[in-house]
């Protein structure tokens, strides 16, 4: 295994930090905003379904900035939001 010189280690660390701050953080914020926007629309649709079908109970809820009842399945080009399917107690 090749040992890095301290100056090359610090340069590598600076470059990694720069990449993380420039690319990863902005991408993460963008994805979080888009997911929040989509979930807000889905919640509105599910509320309308609840008014039209009394037996339907939405399991999607926002708690402390996170959505419960939601699973995100993502690959490179697509994101699928899957709602939990738990029947309501009668």
N, C-alpha and C positions, 0 to 999 in steps of 0.2 A: 504494500500500500504506500502510495506516495504522500509524503508530508508536505503541507503547504507552509509557506513562509508566513509569519504574522501579518505582513503588509498585504499579501495576497488574500489572506483570510478576511481581513477587515474590508478590503475592496469587494470581495464576494458578498460579505454581509451587507455592505452598503447597497450593492446592486440588487440583492434580494429584497431588502427593505424598500427600495425605490420602486421595484416592480410591484410588490404587494400594495404599496400605497397608491401607485398610479393606476394600476390595472384591476387588481383583485377587489379592493375596497369599493371602487366606483361601480364595478360590475355587480358586486354583491348588493349594493344599495339600489341599483337599477332593478335587479331581479326582485328584491323585496317590495319595492314600490309597485311593480307590475303585478306581482302576486296579490298584494293587498287590493289593488284596483279590481282584479278579476274576482276575488273572493267577495268584495262588496257587491258586485253585480250578481254573483251567484246567490248571495244571501237575499237580495231583493227578489230574484226569481223564485227562490224557495218560499219566501213569505207569501208570494202570490199563490203558489201551489197550495200552501197551507190553508189559505182562505177559501180556495175552491174545493179542496178535498180535506175534510176534517180529520180523517184517519191518518193523514200524512203529518209526521212531526220531523222537522229538520234537525239534524244532528250537528250542523255546522254552526259554531259559535266562536267569537273572538274573546280570548281570555288573556289579559296582560300582554297584548301585542302578538299573541300566537293564536293560530286557528286550531280548535279541537274538532275532530271529526273529519279531518282532511289528510290525505296522503298524496304527496307529490312524487310522481314517477317520471324521471327525466332521462332523456338521452341527448345526443348532440343537437338535434334539430326540433325535437318535440317535447312538450310537457303535457302530461295527463294528470288532471286532478281527480282523485277518487274519493267520493264521500263515503263515510261509513254507513252501512245499511243495518241499522238496529231498529227492530220493530218497536213501536210504542206500546206501553202497557195499557190494557183496556180495563 
